[in-house]
Amino acid sequence: MNKQNTINLLYVICFFVLSYFYYTSFAEADISLLSRVRGKILLQVEKNGEAWYVDPLFDERYYLGRPNDAFKIMKELGEGITNKDLSKIPVAITKYQGLDSDNDGLSDAIENSLKTDKYKADSDGDGYDDKTEILNNYNPSGSNKITIDINFTKKQLGKILLQVENNGEAWYVNPADQKRFFLGNPANAFYIMKNLGVGITNNNLAQIPEHYLDLKTNNDYIVNNNTTPVPNNDDKIKYLDPKYPFSFEYLKKYSIKKSSDFDYVIFLGDYDQNLFKEKKSFITIMYQKIEPSIVLEAYKTSSKTGAKKIYDKYSIINSKEAYSEEYQFIENNSYEITTTIKNNTNEFLQIQMAASTDSKSLYDKIYSDVINSVKFK
């Protein structure tokens, strides 16, 4: 493979990495697909039936793994709810594992959650057992009928709800039948997830952004372990990692993340959910170690699909040769700047920013500060 082909391949990889993170972090996935699977449990039928939960708040999928892992994720994603509001959602009765002291078809755990008598099949002594009353929306501990609020229920579909007034018991509101399922313990939660799951192809699953739980890729871990204060500047921190031969400074308001798949890629972002809607910015920092050696000019591109080239230029950044180019994307009112800094003929650092054109002067300054702070060891 010649040098030009090598760098072209690297550029494809770099573009793929950036596009991948665009997709998993803020670009809108297939809207029609997301609307169909939001809040649902998906089973990867073309693989080994792996289970995924699609968080209805951020439209990300979480891998449920083993029962203990699944239960932990469900609890972490749970949203607090009062007993009064929870009672507005009809209860689904399914086969729950665990002790059932009164043999009424309700485990002791769910009876504790529902405030019924786990030692009496008919808690209120009206001639109807607790399970029958619950299935027909009657109060198993009293004479009144339970008021079900369909509109309220619809707003909770796909959510995991935690009983904050009890012991944090978790319930899953199934979008398919609009009923709440008691998650109980890890075994119950996993059983319910598997039984309520709907099949999905690998191709469709890939269109749903995945949430990564790797601690070392998260902002707090990186800030605590790989950054240091910038003297006389409370707004910035300095990133440095012994695995990398470079350091840079960035604004504290930016979140920092590393790819779970590409250890040599670092991401910075000041948006919450969607870069373009919020008119914010996203910066990718990619370290490249290349064999055989190449020249800086190999990073030059002639065009990009859907974009207009604004400029390209060579410069010196902290005594290192650099090449920069900017493209403007009309369709989403954004622009992209890429600067490649040459440490030597085998090591390059590529820093790319995508940002809203509406805030160009602000983000040009932020990007320039990051670029000019880069130092090699």
Residue frames relative to the residue before (quaternion, step in Angstrom):
aa qw qx qy qz dx dy dz
M 1.0000 0.0000 0.0000 0.0000 0.00 0.00 0.00
N 0.3391 -0.7529 0.5198 0.2188 3.62 -0.75 1.00
K 0.7217 -0.4684 0.2946 0.4159 3.55 -1.32 0.28
Q 0.6560 0.5180 -0.3288 0.4396 3.57 0.94 -0.85
N 0.6541 0.5003 -0.3147 0.4720 3.58 0.99 -0.80
T 0.6084 0.5604 -0.3457 0.4431 3.54 1.10 -0.75
I 0.7153 0.4395 -0.2704 0.4712 3.56 0.78 -0.98
N 0.5958 0.5490 -0.3719 0.4531 3.59 1.10 -0.60
L 0.6405 0.5144 -0.3198 0.4721 3.57 1.01 -0.81
L 0.6472 0.5145 -0.3176 0.4642 3.56 0.97 -0.84
Y 0.6488 0.5121 -0.3272 0.4579 3.55 0.98 -0.77
V 0.6125 0.5314 -0.3446 0.4730 3.56 1.07 -0.70
I 0.6439 0.5145 -0.3172 0.4692 3.57 0.98 -0.89
C 0.6601 0.5108 -0.3102 0.4551 3.56 0.89 -0.95
F 0.6626 0.4961 -0.3077 0.4692 3.56 0.93 -0.90
F 0.6351 0.5282 -0.3296 0.4572 3.58 1.02 -0.79
V 0.6483 0.5191 -0.3222 0.4544 3.56 0.91 -0.91
L 0.6753 0.4859 -0.2990 0.4674 3.57 0.85 -0.95
S 0.6661 0.4959 -0.3100 0.4629 3.56 0.88 -0.92
Y 0.6178 0.5535 -0.3343 0.4474 3.55 1.04 -0.82
F 0.7161 0.4310 -0.2791 0.4728 3.58 0.79 -0.89
Y 0.5370 0.5775 -0.4069 0.4609 3.58 1.13 -0.58
Y 0.7017 0.4927 -0.2744 0.4354 3.50 0.80 -1.07
T 0.7536 0.4151 -0.2372 0.4512 3.57 0.73 -1.04
S 0.7321 0.4413 -0.2509 0.4543 3.59 1.14 -0.36
F 0.8629 -0.0283 0.0386 0.5032 3.58 0.79 -0.82
A 0.5782 0.5811 -0.4116 0.3982 3.61 1.07 -0.44
E 0.4842 -0.6794 0.4606 0.3029 3.55 -0.97 0.78
A 0.3657 -0.7120 0.5580 0.2189 3.55 -0.84 0.99
D 0.7431 -0.3353 0.2905 0.5009 3.56 -1.31 -0.16
I 0.3698 -0.7775 0.4654 0.2051 3.57 -0.29 1.29
S 0.6618 0.5040 -0.3201 0.4534 3.58 0.93 -0.84
L 0.6377 0.5155 -0.3287 0.4685 3.59 1.03 -0.74
L 0.6634 0.5102 -0.3087 0.4520 3.59 0.87 -0.93
S 0.6502 0.5232 -0.3258 0.4443 3.57 0.97 -0.80
R 0.6746 0.4952 -0.2906 0.4640 3.59 1.16 -0.58
V 0.7852 0.3419 -0.1672 0.4885 3.59 1.04 -0.70
R 0.4018 0.7399 -0.4666 0.2710 3.61 1.24 -0.13
G 0.8370 0.1516 -0.1435 0.5059 3.57 -0.78 1.08
K 0.5938 0.5901 -0.3645 0.4079 3.59 1.23 0.00
I 0.4092 -0.6436 0.5803 0.2856 3.52 -1.37 0.25
L 0.1571 -0.8178 0.5526 0.0346 3.56 -0.66 1.15
L 0.1995 -0.7720 0.5948 0.1019 3.55 -1.05 0.81
Q 0.3702 -0.7504 0.5138 0.1897 3.55 -0.72 1.14
V 0.1589 -0.8662 0.4685 0.0711 3.56 0.34 1.31
E 0.6717 0.4910 -0.3086 0.4611 3.60 1.12 -0.49
K 0.6786 0.4122 -0.2944 0.5319 3.57 1.27 0.01
N 0.7521 -0.3491 0.2619 0.4938 3.61 -0.49 -1.12
G 0.6258 -0.5641 0.3338 0.4228 3.56 1.18 0.52
E 0.2240 0.7916 -0.5362 0.1891 3.59 1.16 0.56
A 0.3278 -0.7669 0.5269 0.1638 3.56 -1.00 0.87
W 0.0686 -0.7750 0.6282 0.0027 3.55 -1.09 0.88
Y 0.2015 -0.7509 0.6149 0.1324 3.56 -1.13 0.67
V 0.2537 -0.7689 0.5709 0.1357 3.59 -0.84 1.02
D 0.3393 -0.7562 0.5288 0.1828 3.56 -0.40 1.25
P 0.3672 -0.7707 0.4734 0.2168 3.65 -0.54 1.11
L 0.6092 0.5706 -0.3594 0.4173 3.60 1.20 -0.33
F 0.8246 0.1893 -0.0707 0.5284 3.58 0.82 -1.00
D 0.3982 -0.7460 0.4587 0.2730 3.60 1.29 0.09
E 0.4734 0.6201 -0.4805 0.4005 3.57 0.91 0.94
R 0.3495 -0.7319 0.5417 0.2208 3.57 -1.11 0.63
Y 0.2065 -0.7708 0.5969 0.0838 3.53 -1.05 0.91
Y 0.3812 -0.7114 0.5426 0.2326 3.57 -0.86 0.94
L 0.3198 -0.8033 0.4794 0.1505 3.56 -0.65 1.12
G 0.2314 -0.8425 0.4730 0.1135 3.60 1.21 -0.33
R 0.8011 -0.2142 0.2041 0.5203 3.55 -0.93 -0.99
P 0.7180 -0.4596 0.2925 0.4332 3.62 -1.21 0.36
N 0.6795 0.4846 -0.3065 0.4578 3.61 0.84 -0.90
D 0.6439 0.5155 -0.3167 0.4684 3.58 1.03 -0.82
A 0.6579 0.5227 -0.3048 0.4484 3.55 0.93 -0.95
F 0.6662 0.5054 -0.3013 0.4581 3.56 0.90 -0.93
K 0.6426 0.5267 -0.3191 0.4559 3.58 0.99 -0.84
I 0.6572 0.5061 -0.3086 0.4655 3.58 0.93 -0.90
M 0.6522 0.5220 -0.3171 0.4490 3.56 0.91 -0.92
K 0.6655 0.4946 -0.3064 0.4676 3.58 0.96 -0.83
E 0.6625 0.5177 -0.3061 0.4465 3.59 0.99 -0.86
L 0.7121 0.4343 -0.2508 0.4913 3.58 1.08 -0.68
G 0.4678 0.7209 -0.4146 0.2993 3.55 1.29 -0.13
E 0.2682 -0.7392 0.6038 0.1303 3.51 -1.26 0.65
G 0.4821 -0.7014 0.4478 0.2741 3.58 -0.78 1.00
I 0.0204 0.7888 -0.6134 0.0346 3.56 -1.10 0.73
T 0.4665 -0.6650 0.5034 0.2946 3.59 -1.09 0.70
N 0.6312 -0.5330 0.3996 0.3971 3.56 -1.23 0.39
K 0.6198 0.5589 -0.3375 0.4353 3.58 1.06 -0.78
D 0.6994 0.4491 -0.2735 0.4841 3.57 0.88 -0.93
L 0.6262 0.5472 -0.3437 0.4363 3.58 0.99 -0.77
S 0.6426 0.5486 -0.3221 0.4270 3.59 1.03 -0.77
K 0.5796 0.5949 -0.3718 0.4145 3.60 1.24 -0.32
I 0.6706 0.4670 -0.2791 0.5043 3.57 1.29 -0.34
P 0.4527 -0.7076 0.4601 0.2874 3.64 -0.67 1.00
V 0.4139 -0.7158 0.5185 0.2179 3.55 -1.11 0.82
A 0.2717 -0.7325 0.6003 0.1712 3.55 -1.02 0.84
I 0.2133 -0.7691 0.5904 0.1201 3.55 -0.92 0.87
T 0.0920 0.7778 -0.6136 0.1006 3.54 -0.70 1.10
K 0.6637 -0.4925 0.3634 0.4299 3.56 -1.24 0.00
Y 0.0723 -0.8102 0.5817 0.0007 3.56 -0.42 1.25
Q 0.3850 -0.6948 0.5566 0.2432 3.52 -1.03 0.81
G 0.5762 0.5878 -0.4321 0.3684 3.56 -1.17 0.52
L 0.6954 -0.4949 0.3427 0.3924 3.54 -1.31 0.32
D 0.0623 -0.7608 0.6458 0.0173 3.57 -1.03 0.91
S 0.2373 -0.8462 0.4611 0.1225 3.58 0.24 1.32
D 0.7772 0.3298 -0.1862 0.5025 3.62 0.99 -0.76
N 0.4032 -0.7621 0.4367 0.2567 3.58 1.32 0.19
D 0.4086 0.7175 -0.4745 0.3052 3.57 0.97 0.82
G 0.6170 -0.5660 0.3467 0.4229 3.59 1.24 0.18
L 0.6623 0.4217 -0.2973 0.5432 3.56 1.34 0.09
S 0.4168 -0.7079 0.5033 0.2680 3.58 -0.72 0.99
D 0.6429 -0.5216 0.3869 0.4061 3.56 -1.23 0.45
A 0.6271 0.5618 -0.3396 0.4192 3.58 1.02 -0.80
I 0.6975 0.4429 -0.2871 0.4847 3.60 0.87 -0.88
E 0.6181 0.5304 -0.3561 0.4580 3.62 1.07 -0.59
N 0.6077 0.5315 -0.3536 0.4724 3.58 1.07 -0.65
S 0.6604 0.5097 -0.2984 0.4637 3.55 1.02 -0.83
L 0.7284 0.4266 -0.2266 0.4858 3.59 1.01 -0.86
K 0.4020 -0.7403 0.4453 0.3034 3.57 1.34 -0.09
T 0.4297 0.6537 -0.5024 0.3683 3.59 0.99 0.83
D 0.5728 -0.5882 0.4445 0.3583 3.57 -1.29 0.23
K 0.3089 -0.7981 0.4910 0.1630 3.56 -0.35 1.23
Y 0.6685 0.4779 -0.2993 0.4849 3.57 1.28 -0.18
K 0.7192 0.3462 -0.2350 0.5547 3.61 1.29 0.00
A 0.4307 -0.7117 0.4927 0.2553 3.58 -0.70 1.07
D 0.7516 0.2240 -0.1254 0.6076 3.58 1.17 -0.66
S 0.2590 -0.8349 0.4643 0.1428 3.56 0.20 1.32
D 0.7787 0.3298 -0.1845 0.5008 3.62 0.91 -0.83
G 0.4470 -0.7438 0.4191 0.2668 3.60 1.27 0.14
D 0.4369 0.7154 -0.4518 0.3053 3.59 1.07 0.64
G 0.6455 -0.5453 0.3209 0.4277 3.57 1.23 0.19
Y 0.6965 0.3832 -0.2625 0.5469 3.58 1.28 -0.09
D 0.4242 -0.7123 0.4870 0.2748 3.58 -0.77 0.97
D 0.6968 -0.5153 0.3118 0.3894 3.55 -1.23 0.55
K 0.6536 0.5291 -0.3232 0.4340 3.58 0.91 -0.87
T 0.6500 0.5178 -0.3126 0.4602 3.58 0.94 -0.88
E 0.6635 0.5045 -0.3089 0.4581 3.57 0.92 -0.87
I 0.6573 0.5119 -0.3153 0.4545 3.58 0.92 -0.87
L 0.6549 0.5226 -0.3102 0.4491 3.58 0.94 -0.87
N 0.7465 0.3596 -0.2012 0.5224 3.59 1.14 -0.57
N 0.5083 -0.6988 0.3773 0.3330 3.56 1.32 0.44
Y 0.4457 0.6288 -0.5019 0.3925 3.54 0.96 0.96
N 0.5337 -0.6233 0.4704 0.3247 3.54 -1.18 0.61
P 0.3117 -0.7843 0.5020 0.1892 3.64 -0.47 1.11
S 0.7071 0.4138 -0.2583 0.5120 3.56 1.29 -0.19
G 0.7823 0.2109 -0.1305 0.5714 3.59 1.25 0.24
S 0.6353 -0.5737 0.3796 0.3510 3.55 -1.31 0.00
N 0.6163 0.5933 -0.3457 0.3856 3.59 1.17 -0.34
K 0.4800 -0.6213 0.5333 0.3149 3.52 -1.34 0.39
I 0.4602 -0.6780 0.4979 0.2838 3.58 -1.00 0.79
T 0.3562 -0.7344 0.5392 0.2073 3.58 -0.90 0.95
I 0.1553 -0.7865 0.5950 0.0564 3.55 -0.55 1.21
D 0.1803 -0.7799 0.5941 0.0791 3.57 -0.88 0.99
I 0.2983 -0.7978 0.5010 0.1533 3.56 -0.18 1.32
N 0.6572 0.5132 -0.3204 0.4494 3.60 0.91 -0.86
F 0.6470 0.4995 -0.3141 0.4829 3.58 1.00 -0.83
T 0.6350 0.5462 -0.3226 0.4408 3.56 0.98 -0.89
K 0.6563 0.5308 -0.3164 0.4329 3.58 0.90 -0.90
K 0.6472 0.5217 -0.3160 0.4572 3.58 1.11 -0.65
Q 0.7018 0.4587 -0.2588 0.4796 3.60 1.23 -0.40
L 0.3919 0.7584 -0.4638 0.2371 3.59 1.25 -0.12
G 0.8186 0.2373 -0.2008 0.4830 3.54 -0.93 0.96
K 0.5898 0.5940 -0.3667 0.4061 3.59 1.24 -0.18
I 0.3135 -0.6585 0.6343 0.2565 3.49 -1.41 0.28
L 0.1310 -0.8169 0.5610 0.0272 3.57 -0.63 1.14
L 0.2038 -0.7890 0.5740 0.0809 3.55 -0.96 0.94
Q 0.3896 -0.7290 0.5204 0.2143 3.57 -0.83 1.02
V 0.1827 -0.8394 0.5050 0.0841 3.56 0.10 1.30
E 0.6635 0.4951 -0.3097 0.4677 3.59 1.19 -0.43
N 0.6636 0.4185 -0.3047 0.5401 3.58 1.28 -0.08
N 0.7326 -0.3706 0.3073 0.4812 3.55 -0.69 -1.14
G 0.6411 -0.5503 0.3192 0.4292 3.55 1.16 0.60
E 0.2238 0.7890 -0.5400 0.1892 3.59 1.13 0.57
A 0.3172 -0.7817 0.5174 0.1436 3.56 -0.98 0.92
W 0.0810 -0.7687 0.6342 0.0152 3.54 -1.11 0.88
Y 0.2109 -0.7526 0.6106 0.1279 3.56 -1.12 0.73
V 0.2554 -0.7668 0.5728 0.1369 3.58 -0.77 1.07
N 0.2779 -0.8081 0.5044 0.1236 3.54 -0.29 1.30
P 0.4160 -0.7301 0.4795 0.2531 3.64 -0.62 1.07
A 0.6196 0.5947 -0.3478 0.3761 3.60 1.06 -0.68
D 0.8258 0.1563 -0.0733 0.5368 3.61 0.81 -0.93
Q 0.4024 -0.7536 0.4382 0.2794 3.59 1.36 0.11
K 0.5283 0.5801 -0.4381 0.4388 3.56 0.99 0.91
R 0.4221 -0.7008 0.5156 0.2547 3.56 -1.23 0.49
F 0.2066 -0.7760 0.5912 0.0750 3.50 -0.98 1.01
F 0.4033 -0.7178 0.5208 0.2253 3.55 -0.86 1.01
L 0.3134 -0.7848 0.5077 0.1676 3.58 -0.69 1.09
G 0.2049 -0.8482 0.4754 0.1126 3.56 1.17 -0.53
N 0.7714 -0.2511 0.2345 0.5356 3.56 -0.44 -1.25
P 0.7437 -0.4125 0.2604 0.4571 3.63 -1.21 0.15
A 0.6585 0.5134 -0.3209 0.4471 3.59 0.91 -0.85
N 0.6540 0.5036 -0.3076 0.4734 3.60 0.97 -0.86
A 0.6554 0.5265 -0.3110 0.4433 3.54 0.89 -0.99
F 0.6836 0.4850 -0.2888 0.4627 3.57 0.88 -0.94
Y 0.6230 0.5423 -0.3291 0.4577 3.58 1.03 -0.81
I 0.6759 0.4928 -0.2849 0.4682 3.56 0.90 -0.97
M 0.6551 0.5236 -0.3174 0.4426 3.56 0.91 -0.91
K 0.6688 0.5009 -0.3001 0.4602 3.56 0.93 -0.89
N 0.7116 0.4651 -0.2589 0.4585 3.58 0.99 -0.84
L 0.7043 0.4258 -0.2628 0.5036 3.57 1.13 -0.55
G 0.5040 0.6878 -0.4086 0.3255 3.57 1.25 -0.27
V 0.2320 -0.7446 0.6097 0.1412 3.54 -1.20 0.65
G 0.5303 -0.6645 0.4319 0.3012 3.55 -1.00 0.83
I 0.0149 -0.7815 0.6237 -0.0010 3.55 -1.16 0.66
T 0.4681 -0.6726 0.4946 0.2895 3.57 -1.05 0.75
N 0.6373 -0.5248 0.3965 0.4015 3.56 -1.23 0.40
N 0.6394 0.5429 -0.3267 0.4356 3.56 1.01 -0.82
N 0.6910 0.4560 -0.2817 0.4850 3.59 0.90 -0.87
L 0.6211 0.5444 -0.3447 0.4461 3.57 1.02 -0.75
A 0.6465 0.5429 -0.3156 0.4332 3.57 1.01 -0.83
Q 0.6387 0.5382 -0.3266 0.4425 3.60 1.20 -0.42
I 0.6398 0.4957 -0.3243 0.4896 3.58 1.28 -0.15
P 0.4750 -0.6937 0.4509 0.2997 3.63 -0.61 1.05
E 0.2927 -0.7623 0.5557 0.1563 3.56 -0.98 0.91
H 0.3083 -0.7249 0.5858 0.1907 3.55 -1.03 0.83
Y 0.2468 -0.7823 0.5578 0.1262 3.55 -0.87 1.01
L 0.2405 -0.7977 0.5440 0.0991 3.54 -0.87 1.01
D 0.3847 0.7236 -0.4891 0.2987 3.59 1.28 0.13
L 0.4478 -0.7351 0.4430 0.2507 3.56 -0.48 1.24
K 0.6936 0.5104 -0.2893 0.4180 3.57 0.93 -0.89
T 0.6384 0.4962 -0.3445 0.4770 3.60 1.23 -0.11
N 0.5890 0.6247 -0.3512 0.3735 3.58 1.24 -0.27
N 0.6750 -0.5438 0.3417 0.3632 3.52 -1.20 0.71
D 0.6966 0.4926 -0.2997 0.4270 3.61 0.70 -1.03
Y 0.6441 0.5203 -0.3283 0.4546 3.58 0.95 -0.84
I 0.6822 0.4905 -0.2938 0.4557 3.58 0.85 -0.97
V 0.6525 0.5138 -0.3181 0.4573 3.58 0.91 -0.90
N 0.7070 0.4733 -0.2661 0.4531 3.59 0.91 -0.88
N 0.7936 0.3448 -0.1562 0.4763 3.59 1.05 -0.71
N 0.8146 0.2622 -0.1137 0.5047 3.60 1.08 -0.58
T 0.6749 0.4380 -0.3281 0.4950 3.61 1.12 0.47
T 0.1281 -0.7617 0.6305 0.0767 3.51 -1.32 0.41
P 0.5973 -0.5806 0.3963 0.3862 3.65 -1.07 0.55
V 0.3691 -0.6795 0.5845 0.2459 3.54 -1.25 0.53
P 0.4723 -0.6989 0.4495 0.2939 3.63 -0.61 1.05
N 0.8630 0.0890 -0.0940 0.4884 3.56 -1.02 0.91
N 0.7097 0.3578 -0.2752 0.5408 3.59 1.13 0.55
D 0.2003 -0.8269 0.5193 0.0801 3.56 -0.17 1.31
D 0.6299 0.5648 -0.3315 0.4176 3.59 1.24 -0.30
K 0.7589 0.3607 -0.1843 0.5099 3.59 1.21 -0.38
I 0.1204 -0.7423 0.6478 0.1222 3.51 -1.36 0.33
K 0.3938 -0.7222 0.5292 0.2081 3.55 -1.23 0.54
Y 0.2581 -0.7601 0.5793 0.1414 3.55 -0.87 1.00
L 0.1885 0.7543 -0.6182 0.1153 3.55 -0.96 0.90
D 0.0547 -0.7869 0.6137 -0.0336 3.52 -0.92 1.02
P 0.4991 -0.6849 0.4336 0.3062 3.63 -0.74 0.96
K 0.6095 0.5609 -0.3558 0.4328 3.60 1.20 -0.40
Y 0.7360 0.3869 -0.2092 0.5146 3.56 1.21 -0.50
P 0.4098 -0.7267 0.4952 0.2422 3.62 -1.05 0.71
F 0.6944 0.4359 -0.2718 0.5038 3.61 1.17 0.42
S 0.1393 -0.7454 0.6397 0.1254 3.54 -1.37 0.20
F 0.0125 -0.7834 0.6206 0.0321 3.57 -1.27 0.31
E 0.3593 -0.7139 0.5583 0.2226 3.55 -1.29 0.37
Y 0.0143 0.7964 -0.6044 0.0163 3.56 -1.13 0.64
L 0.6214 -0.5603 0.4018 0.3721 3.56 -1.27 0.40
K 0.5491 -0.6432 0.4334 0.3113 3.56 -0.99 0.87
K 0.6203 0.5733 -0.3534 0.4021 3.58 1.08 -0.62
Y 0.6029 0.5456 -0.3581 0.4590 3.58 1.26 -0.24
S 0.3620 -0.6764 0.5915 0.2479 3.55 -1.12 0.72
I 0.1925 -0.7702 0.5980 0.1105 3.56 -1.09 0.71
K 0.0253 0.7988 -0.5968 0.0717 3.56 -0.97 0.87
K 0.2275 -0.7393 0.6121 0.1643 3.54 -1.23 0.51
S 0.5353 -0.6279 0.4597 0.3285 3.53 -1.12 0.69
S 0.4631 -0.6651 0.5105 0.2874 3.56 -1.06 0.77
D 0.7196 0.4498 -0.2367 0.4731 3.57 1.16 -0.60
F 0.7823 0.2177 -0.1036 0.5744 3.59 1.12 -0.66
D 0.2950 -0.8124 0.4780 0.1567 3.56 -0.13 1.30
Y 0.7026 0.4822 -0.2582 0.4552 3.58 1.15 -0.60
V 0.6211 0.5144 -0.3475 0.4784 3.59 1.24 0.32
I 0.1040 -0.7848 0.6107 0.0176 3.57 -0.90 1.03
F 0.1665 -0.7972 0.5761 0.0691 3.57 -0.99 0.85
L 0.0887 -0.7571 0.6448 0.0551 3.55 -1.15 0.74
G 0.1053 0.8069 -0.5765 0.0747 3.60 -0.96 0.80
D 0.2204 -0.7799 0.5707 0.1324 3.58 -1.07 0.70
Y 0.5273 0.6163 -0.4141 0.4132 3.59 1.25 0.32
D 0.4886 -0.6547 0.4891 0.3055 3.58 -1.27 0.31
Q 0.8328 -0.0028 0.0484 0.5515 3.55 0.70 -1.10
N 0.8269 0.0712 0.0126 0.5577 3.59 0.86 -0.90
L 0.4520 -0.7306 0.4562 0.2321 3.54 -0.50 1.26
F 0.7453 0.4452 -0.2410 0.4339 3.55 0.72 -1.09
K 0.6599 0.5029 -0.3172 0.4592 3.58 0.95 -0.83
E 0.7292 0.4194 -0.2291 0.4899 3.58 1.02 -0.81
K 0.3350 -0.7735 0.4736 0.2553 3.58 1.35 -0.15
K 0.4028 0.7044 -0.4675 0.3506 3.53 0.90 1.05
S 0.4916 -0.6734 0.4783 0.2757 3.58 -1.23 -0.39
F 0.1434 -0.7612 0.6297 0.0587 3.50 -1.34 0.43
I 0.0910 -0.8110 0.5778 0.0064 3.58 -0.78 1.04
T 0.1451 -0.7687 0.6193 0.0671 3.55 -0.97 0.95
I 0.0857 -0.7751 0.6252 0.0329 3.58 -0.92 0.94
M 0.0081 -0.8344 0.5458 -0.0760 3.55 -0.47 1.25
Y 0.2206 -0.7732 0.5852 0.1048 3.56 -0.69 1.15
Q 0.0661 -0.8117 0.5804 -0.0051 3.58 -0.84 1.01
K 0.0801 -0.7586 0.6461 0.0271 3.54 -0.91 1.02
I 0.0772 -0.8644 0.4940 -0.0528 3.54 -0.35 1.31
E 0.0157 -0.7513 0.6598 0.0062 3.53 -1.12 0.83
P 0.5254 -0.2694 -0.7974 0.1250 1.62 -1.59 1.94
S 0.7148 -0.4456 0.3120 0.4395 3.58 -1.27 0.05
I 0.1373 -0.7799 0.6069 0.0685 3.56 -1.22 0.57
V 0.4670 -0.6476 0.5160 0.3104 3.55 -1.31 0.12
L 0.6471 -0.5508 0.3681 0.3773 3.57 -1.19 0.57
E 0.6013 0.6009 -0.3493 0.3940 3.57 1.07 -0.75
A 0.5653 0.6231 -0.3798 0.3847 3.59 1.17 -0.51
Y 0.6327 0.5429 -0.3295 0.4431 3.61 1.22 -0.39
K 0.5027 0.6678 -0.4235 0.3493 3.57 1.22 -0.14
T 0.1498 -0.7780 0.6048 0.0805 3.58 -0.98 0.90
S 0.4220 -0.7215 0.4928 0.2418 3.56 -1.10 0.65
S 0.8005 -0.0863 0.0837 0.5871 3.60 1.10 -0.65
K 0.1540 -0.7447 0.6361 0.1308 3.55 -1.40 0.19
T 0.5782 -0.6214 0.4082 0.3360 3.55 -0.98 0.86
G 0.8474 0.1462 -0.1289 0.4940 3.56 -0.89 0.99
A 0.6955 0.4612 -0.2649 0.4831 3.58 1.24 0.21
K 0.3049 -0.7144 0.6013 0.1875 3.51 -1.31 0.50
K 0.3757 -0.7300 0.5239 0.2267 3.57 -0.82 1.00
I 0.2743 -0.7840 0.5420 0.1281 3.57 -0.75 1.11
Y 0.7805 -0.2039 0.1405 0.5740 3.59 0.91 -0.84
D 0.0341 -0.7300 0.6703 0.1289 3.50 -1.43 0.07
K 0.0537 0.8121 -0.5743 0.0877 3.57 -1.04 0.77
Y 0.3407 -0.6879 0.5995 0.2267 3.51 -1.34 0.46
S 0.0379 0.7982 -0.5996 0.0445 3.57 -1.12 0.65
I 0.3847 -0.6639 0.5756 0.2827 3.54 -1.38 -0.06
I 0.0462 -0.7944 0.6056 -0.0123 3.58 -0.76 1.08
N 0.8236 -0.1534 0.0475 0.5440 3.55 -0.46 1.24
S 0.7220 -0.4735 0.1942 0.4656 3.53 0.90 1.16
K 0.6218 0.5175 -0.3495 0.4728 3.60 1.26 0.22
E 0.4960 -0.6420 0.4939 0.3129 3.56 -1.06 0.77
A 0.0035 -0.8043 0.5936 -0.0275 3.57 -1.05 0.77
Y 0.1479 -0.7559 0.6298 0.1007 3.53 -1.26 0.52
S 0.0615 -0.8096 0.5837 -0.0055 3.59 -0.89 0.98
E 0.0409 0.7750 -0.6306 -0.0027 3.54 -1.24 0.54
E 0.1911 -0.7849 0.5833 0.0840 3.54 -1.16 0.69
Y 0.0954 -0.7713 0.6281 0.0392 3.54 -1.11 0.84
Q 0.2265 -0.7533 0.6003 0.1443 3.55 -1.15 0.66
F 0.1866 -0.7745 0.5993 0.0787 3.56 -0.94 1.01
I 0.3254 -0.7927 0.4880 0.1662 3.56 -0.34 1.27
E 0.6356 0.5977 -0.3376 0.3533 3.58 0.89 -0.97
N 0.8076 0.1930 -0.1115 0.5459 3.61 0.89 -0.85
N 0.4781 -0.7151 0.4155 0.2956 3.57 1.24 0.51
S 0.5311 0.6049 -0.4167 0.4225 3.55 0.88 0.98
Y 0.1812 -0.7636 0.6027 0.1447 3.53 -1.31 0.13
E 0.2335 -0.7732 0.5810 0.1005 3.54 -1.27 0.48
I 0.0801 -0.7691 0.6332 0.0328 3.55 -0.94 0.96
T 0.0539 -0.7851 0.6168 0.0160 3.56 -0.96 0.91
T 0.0306 -0.7795 0.6256 -0.0095 3.55 -0.86 1.02
T 0.1258 -0.7775 0.6140 0.0512 3.55 -0.88 1.02
I 0.1419 -0.7953 0.5878 0.0434 3.56 -0.69 1.14
K 0.2829 -0.7770 0.5469 0.1306 3.56 -0.82 1.05
N 0.2288 -0.7596 0.5947 0.1301 3.56 -0.70 1.09
N 0.7256 -0.1886 0.1218 0.6504 3.53 1.10 -0.87
T 0.7355 -0.4436 0.2648 0.4385 3.60 -1.20 0.00
N 0.7223 0.4005 -0.2468 0.5070 3.59 1.27 -0.12
E 0.7554 0.3351 -0.1814 0.5331 3.60 1.23 -0.30
F 0.0320 0.7927 -0.6044 0.0734 3.54 -0.83 1.08
L 0.1828 -0.7461 0.6281 0.1243 3.54 -1.21 0.59
Q 0.1082 -0.8078 0.5789 0.0256 3.55 -0.62 1.15
I 0.0676 -0.7980 0.5987 -0.0129 3.57 -0.75 1.10
Q 0.0131 -0.8206 0.5679 -0.0629 3.54 -0.55 1.21
M 0.0829 -0.7941 0.6011 0.0357 3.57 -0.95 0.88
A 0.1104 -0.7288 0.6710 0.0803 3.53 -1.12 0.82
A 0.0980 0.8126 -0.5629 0.1154 3.58 -0.77 0.98
S 0.6018 -0.5530 0.4401 0.3719 3.52 -1.33 0.31
T 0.4809 -0.6709 0.4878 0.2839 3.55 -0.95 0.90
D 0.5772 0.6120 -0.3706 0.3936 3.60 1.15 -0.56
S 0.7687 0.2757 -0.1542 0.5562 3.59 1.16 -0.55
K 0.1493 0.8657 -0.4713 0.0782 3.56 1.17 0.62
S 0.6743 0.5014 -0.3227 0.4356 3.60 0.79 -0.90
L 0.6360 0.5299 -0.3224 0.4591 3.57 1.03 -0.80
Y 0.7454 0.4190 -0.2368 0.4613 3.57 0.77 -1.02
D 0.5461 0.5798 -0.4009 0.4526 3.59 1.17 -0.41
K 0.6663 0.4967 -0.2959 0.4709 3.58 0.98 -0.88
I 0.6488 0.5157 -0.3179 0.4604 3.60 0.94 -0.88
Y 0.6646 0.5034 -0.2948 0.4669 3.57 0.95 -0.92
S 0.6441 0.5327 -0.3134 0.4507 3.56 0.94 -0.91
D 0.6493 0.5209 -0.3149 0.4560 3.57 0.99 -0.83
V 0.6391 0.5102 -0.3289 0.4724 3.59 1.00 -0.79
I 0.6587 0.5262 -0.3035 0.4440 3.57 0.86 -1.00
N 0.7402 0.4379 -0.2313 0.4547 3.57 0.80 -1.02
S 0.6281 0.5260 -0.3460 0.4573 3.58 1.26 -0.14
V 0.4867 0.6889 -0.4267 0.3262 3.60 1.25 -0.24
K 0.0170 0.7768 -0.6279 0.0446 3.55 -0.92 1.01
F 0.2578 -0.7459 0.5934 0.1582 3.55 -1.08 0.78
K 0.5132 -0.6485 0.4673 0.3125 3.57 -1.10 0.70
